[in-house]
Amino acid sequence: MAKKKSAGGTPATVALTAAGTEFTVHAYEHDPSSPSYGEEAAAALGVSPDRVFKTLVADVDGELTVAVVPVAGSLDLKALAAAVGGKRAAMADPAAAERTTGYVRGGISPLGQRRRLRTVVDASASSHATICVSAGRRGLEVELSPGDLVALTDAVLAPVARG
């Protein structure tokens, strides 16, 4: 993977560049009528849906928490709560997620968020040499090693996806 310069980049690509992390940016034409941002990205990039990860924001015991799970599955809220030592988890209010991360729904990246949130990356990520996550806007993905994603987000690696 080549390191890309981020002239005019998103906060995610700026953060990756600043950290000296190797990554590749993949752009595609976003279709506003697509029912699933992640599945649309996987199809547009020709990448298996188990290698494309969506960024979801949940509320765990009153604290916003990021979950990064394969687009082919869904988030197990009980497993997410357990992974961070919490009791209850629910999906966050979309407006709160956007306000806190600085990104719009469908383009929330686990990287370069306005305020760093606790992050959990599904354990399945470690079975791939590289994974794709949102680069910070709809129609833009960044490919990087799962280890780099975990290190840059100070994430916990845990089985939080199902399906």
C-alpha positions as CSV (number, residue, x, y, z in Angstrom):
1,M,0.0,0.0,0.0
2,A,1.3,3.4,-0.8
3,K,1.1,6.3,1.7
4,K,-1.1,9.0,0.2
5,K,-0.6,12.6,0.8
6,S,-3.7,14.3,2.1
7,A,-3.8,17.6,0.4
8,G,-7.5,18.6,0.8
9,G,-8.1,15.3,2.6
10,T,-10.5,14.4,5.3
11,P,-9.6,14.5,9.0
12,A,-9.2,10.7,8.8
13,T,-6.6,10.9,6.0
14,V,-4.9,13.8,7.7
15,A,-4.6,11.8,10.9
16,L,-3.2,8.8,9.0
17,T,-0.6,10.9,7.2
18,A,0.4,12.7,10.4
19,A,0.9,9.3,12.1
20,G,3.1,8.1,9.2
21,T,0.7,5.1,8.6
22,E,0.6,3.3,5.3
23,F,-2.9,3.5,3.7
24,T,-4.6,3.6,0.4
25,V,-7.6,5.8,-0.4
26,H,-10.4,4.3,-2.6
27,A,-13.0,6.7,-4.0
28,Y,-16.3,5.6,-5.7
29,E,-19.4,7.3,-6.9
30,H,-21.9,7.3,-3.9
31,D,-25.5,6.5,-4.9
32,P,-27.8,8.4,-2.5
33,S,-30.5,5.8,-3.0
34,S,-28.3,2.9,-1.8
35,P,-29.9,1.2,1.2
36,S,-26.5,0.3,2.8
37,Y,-23.5,2.6,2.7
38,G,-21.1,-0.3,3.6
39,E,-22.5,-2.8,1.1
40,E,-22.4,-0.1,-1.5
41,A,-18.7,0.5,-0.8
42,A,-17.9,-3.2,-0.9
43,A,-19.6,-3.7,-4.3
44,A,-18.2,-0.5,-5.8
45,L,-14.6,-1.4,-4.7
46,G,-15.0,-5.1,-5.6
47,V,-14.0,-6.1,-2.1
48,S,-15.5,-8.8,0.0
49,P,-18.0,-7.4,2.5
50,D,-16.1,-9.1,5.3
51,R,-13.1,-6.9,4.6
52,V,-15.2,-3.6,4.5
53,F,-16.0,-2.4,8.0
54,K,-18.7,0.1,9.0
55,T,-18.3,2.6,11.9
56,L,-21.2,2.6,14.3
57,V,-21.7,4.8,17.3
58,A,-23.5,3.4,20.3
59,D,-24.3,4.7,23.7
60,V,-22.8,2.4,26.4
61,D,-24.0,3.4,29.9
62,G,-24.2,7.1,28.8
63,E,-20.9,7.2,27.0
64,L,-20.6,7.3,23.2
65,T,-18.6,4.4,22.0
66,V,-17.5,3.5,18.4
67,A,-17.9,-0.1,17.1
68,V,-16.1,-1.1,13.9
69,V,-17.8,-4.2,12.4
70,P,-17.9,-5.9,9.0
71,V,-20.6,-4.6,6.7
72,A,-21.6,-8.2,6.1
73,G,-22.8,-8.5,9.8
74,S,-24.4,-6.5,12.5
75,L,-23.4,-5.1,15.9
76,D,-24.0,-7.2,18.9
77,L,-24.9,-4.5,21.5
78,K,-24.5,-6.8,24.5
79,A,-21.0,-7.9,23.3
80,L,-20.1,-4.2,22.8
81,A,-21.1,-3.3,26.3
82,A,-19.2,-6.2,27.7
83,A,-16.1,-5.3,25.7
84,V,-15.8,-1.9,27.4
85,G,-16.9,-3.1,30.8
86,G,-20.4,-1.6,30.5
87,K,-23.8,-3.0,31.3
88,R,-26.2,-1.6,28.6
89,A,-25.7,-0.4,25.0
90,A,-28.0,1.1,22.5
91,M,-27.4,2.8,19.1
92,A,-26.6,6.4,19.6
93,D,-28.8,9.2,18.4
94,P,-27.6,9.9,14.8
95,A,-27.4,13.7,15.4
96,A,-25.3,13.1,18.5
97,A,-23.0,10.8,16.6
98,E,-22.5,13.3,13.8
99,R,-22.0,16.2,16.2
100,T,-19.4,14.3,18.4
101,T,-17.4,12.7,15.5
102,G,-17.6,15.6,13.1
103,Y,-18.7,13.3,10.3
104,V,-22.1,12.7,8.6
105,R,-23.9,9.4,8.9
106,G,-22.7,7.0,6.2
107,G,-19.3,8.7,6.3
108,I,-18.3,8.4,10.0
109,S,-14.7,7.2,10.2
110,P,-13.1,5.7,13.3
111,L,-10.1,7.9,12.5
112,G,-9.7,11.7,12.9
113,Q,-12.9,12.2,14.9
114,R,-13.6,15.6,16.4
115,R,-13.5,14.0,19.9
116,R,-11.8,10.7,20.3
117,L,-14.3,8.1,21.5
118,R,-13.8,4.7,23.0
119,T,-13.4,2.3,20.1
120,V,-13.9,-1.5,19.7
121,V,-12.9,-3.2,16.5
122,D,-14.4,-6.6,15.8
123,A,-11.9,-9.4,16.3
124,S,-12.6,-10.7,12.7
125,A,-10.5,-7.7,11.4
126,S,-7.3,-9.4,12.5
127,S,-7.9,-12.2,10.1
128,H,-7.3,-9.9,7.1
129,A,-4.0,-8.3,6.0
130,T,-5.9,-5.1,5.3
131,I,-9.5,-3.8,5.8
132,C,-11.4,-0.8,4.5
133,V,-13.1,1.8,6.7
134,S,-14.7,5.1,5.9
135,A,-12.2,7.8,5.1
136,G,-14.6,10.4,6.4
137,R,-17.2,11.0,3.7
138,R,-19.6,9.0,1.7
139,G,-17.9,7.5,-1.4
140,L,-14.5,7.4,0.2
141,E,-12.8,4.5,1.9
142,V,-9.4,4.0,3.4
143,E,-7.6,0.7,3.3
144,L,-5.1,0.0,6.1
145,S,-3.9,-2.9,8.3
146,P,-6.2,-3.8,11.2
147,G,-3.2,-3.4,13.6
148,D,-2.7,0.2,12.5
149,L,-6.4,0.9,12.9
150,V,-6.4,-0.6,16.5
151,A,-3.2,1.3,17.4
152,L,-4.3,4.7,16.0
153,T,-7.8,4.5,17.7
154,D,-6.5,3.0,20.9
155,A,-9.2,0.3,20.3
156,V,-10.1,-2.9,22.0
157,L,-10.2,-5.9,19.7
158,A,-13.2,-8.0,20.6
159,P,-15.9,-10.2,19.0
160,V,-18.7,-7.6,18.7
161,A,-20.3,-8.5,15.4
162,R,-22.8,-11.2,14.6
163,G,-24.0,-12.7,11.3
